[in-house]
């Protein structure tokens, strides 16, 4: 039942997202907010805490993107790969779907800019 709910929510999200073929690397937090709310918030929650409506059906639970200590350790390139190719592409949960077929590269960069500016309020801290 949990998988059915998750799949249904993902399919509804996919139907609501417009496609774009932009290729710029720098993102717009304002544009990213809309994409985040349409796609990411159902699992990660509106504030990025991993408490979205679909998170109840997910195991493991979605990451807390508002955790600046955790997110600042992740490069933008890493975040891009996770969003575009899914969690399994970097050894994380396969429950994190690949959004590269739905979001253009530009929209992925926009989401990353939004996460950095408004969700975690952090930048990558190379170690």
PAVEXVO-326239 format. One line per field, with one value per residue (C-alpha): residue number from 1; x, y, z. Coordinates in nm, 4 decimals. Layout:
BEGIN
seq: c(NUM, ...)
X: c(X, ...)
Y: c(Y, ...)
Z: c(Z, ...)
//
This chain:
BEGIN
seq: c(1, 2, 3, 4, 5, 6, 7, 8, 9, 10, 11, 12, 13, 14, 15, 16, 17, 18, 19, 20, 21, 22, 23, 24, 25, 26, 27, 28, 29, 30, 31, 32, 33, 34, 35, 36, 37, 38, 39, 40, 41, 42, 43, 44, 45, 46, 47, 48, 49, 50, 51, 52, 53, 54, 55, 56, 57, 58, 59, 60, 61, 62, 63, 64, 65, 66, 67, 68, 69, 70, 71, 72, 73, 74, 75, 76, 77, 78, 79, 80, 81, 82, 83, 84, 85, 86, 87, 88, 89, 90, 91, 92, 93, 94, 95, 96, 97, 98, 99, 100, 101, 102, 103, 104, 105, 106, 107, 108, 109, 110, 111, 112, 113, 114, 115, 116, 117, 118, 119, 120, 121, 122, 123, 124, 125, 126, 127)
X: c(0.0000, 0.2855, 0.4476, 0.1178, 0.0797, 0.4395, 0.4055, 0.0754, 0.2245, 0.5268, 0.3078, 0.0905, 0.4025, 0.5379, 0.2175, 0.2372, 0.5946, 0.6605, 0.9678, 1.2517, 1.5835, 1.7910, 2.1572, 2.2936, 2.4920, 2.3941, 2.0515, 1.7790, 1.6471, 1.3135, 1.2659, 1.3938, 1.1337, 0.8523, 1.0218, 1.1016, 0.7416, 0.6110, 0.8518, 1.0625, 0.8258, 0.6022, 0.8895, 1.1335, 0.8618, 0.8016, 1.0844, 1.3138, 1.2989, 1.2187, 0.8610, 0.6624, 0.3273, 0.4842, 0.7582, 0.5272, 0.5402, 0.9163, 1.1902, 1.4477, 1.2992, 1.3995, 1.7024, 1.6630, 1.7771, 1.7498, 2.0428, 2.3142, 2.5935, 2.4933, 2.4097, 2.7156, 2.9298, 2.7682, 2.8989, 2.6591, 2.7842, 2.6818, 2.3375, 2.2956, 2.3766, 2.1367, 1.8514, 1.9188, 2.0092, 1.8471, 1.9806, 2.1106, 2.3525, 2.5590, 2.4965, 2.1950, 1.8401, 1.6781, 1.3602, 1.5100, 1.3798, 1.5797, 1.4286, 1.6518, 1.3749, 1.1411, 1.3649, 1.6042, 1.9592, 1.8723, 1.5768, 1.7937, 2.0453, 1.7509, 1.6412, 1.9964, 2.0141, 1.6834, 1.7982, 2.1237, 1.9662, 1.6343, 1.6302, 1.9732, 2.0972, 2.4407, 2.7135, 2.9391, 3.2240, 3.5006, 3.6994)
Y: c(0.0000, 0.2379, 0.1766, 0.2445, 0.5773, 0.6720, 0.5805, 0.7660, 1.0810, 1.0645, 1.0224, 1.3179, 1.5264, 1.4283, 1.5385, 1.8821, 1.9676, 2.1548, 2.0579, 2.2957, 2.2401, 2.5212, 2.4443, 2.7263, 2.6131, 2.8949, 2.8643, 3.1049, 3.0496, 3.2104, 2.9691, 2.6828, 2.7467, 2.6647, 2.3437, 2.2459, 2.2960, 2.1000, 1.8081, 1.7915, 1.9094, 1.6018, 1.3975, 1.6492, 1.8794, 2.2492, 2.3466, 2.0640, 1.8759, 1.5380, 1.5553, 1.5838, 1.4110, 1.1171, 1.0682, 0.8568, 0.5855, 0.6012, 0.4006, 0.5325, 0.8745, 1.1617, 1.3661, 1.6805, 1.9415, 2.2157, 2.0569, 2.3047, 2.0903, 1.7957, 1.9878, 2.2145, 1.8993, 1.8147, 1.9780, 2.1297, 1.8676, 1.5932, 1.7460, 1.7800, 1.4114, 1.3005, 1.5085, 1.4196, 1.0505, 0.9531, 0.8467, 0.5102, 0.6877, 0.7996, 0.5041, 0.6564, 0.5286, 0.4248, 0.5812, 0.9176, 0.9236, 1.0404, 1.3678, 1.4212, 1.3089, 1.5706, 1.8628, 2.0304, 2.0863, 2.4542, 2.3673, 2.1324, 2.4158, 2.6383, 2.3827, 2.3609, 2.7420, 2.7440, 2.4698, 2.6559, 2.9986, 2.9262, 2.5710, 2.5049, 2.8641, 2.7196, 2.6861, 2.3948, 2.3801, 2.1882, 1.9860)
Z: c(0.0000, 0.0844, -0.2541, -0.4297, -0.2487, -0.3307, -0.6971, -0.7238, -0.5703, -0.8000, -1.1077, -1.0092, -0.9595, -1.3007, -1.4705, -1.3091, -1.4178, -1.7449, -1.9493, -2.0406, -2.2183, -2.0587, -1.9934, -1.7769, -1.4719, -1.2368, -1.0882, -0.9866, -0.6336, -0.7298, -1.0209, -0.8069, -0.5394, -0.7810, -0.8959, -0.5373, -0.4278, -0.7303, -0.7071, -0.3921, -0.1189, -0.1389, 0.0100, 0.1601, 0.2960, 0.2279, 0.4640, 0.3539, 0.6842, 0.5251, 0.6475, 0.3246, 0.2845, 0.0952, 0.3549, 0.5711, 0.3045, 0.2515, 0.4179, 0.4589, 0.5242, 0.2934, 0.3948, 0.6006, 0.3486, 0.6111, 0.7987, 0.6994, 0.8442, 0.6245, 0.3055, 0.3212, 0.2974, -0.0392, -0.3554, -0.6069, -0.8546, -0.6094, -0.5547, -0.9316, -0.9844, -0.7104, -0.8510, -1.2144, -1.1797, -0.8483, -0.5114, -0.6284, -0.8664, -0.5658, -0.3354, -0.1607, -0.1391, -0.4671, -0.3246, -0.4301, -0.7862, -1.0882, -1.2124, -1.5170, -1.7516, -1.6063, -1.5126, -1.7526, -1.6324, -1.5792, -1.3572, -1.1538, -1.0992, -0.9993, -0.7375, -0.6027, -0.5793, -0.3884, -0.1500, -0.0841, -0.0359, 0.1328, 0.2696, 0.4244, 0.4009, 0.3344, 0.0740, -0.0071, 0.2418, 0.0655, 0.3167)
//
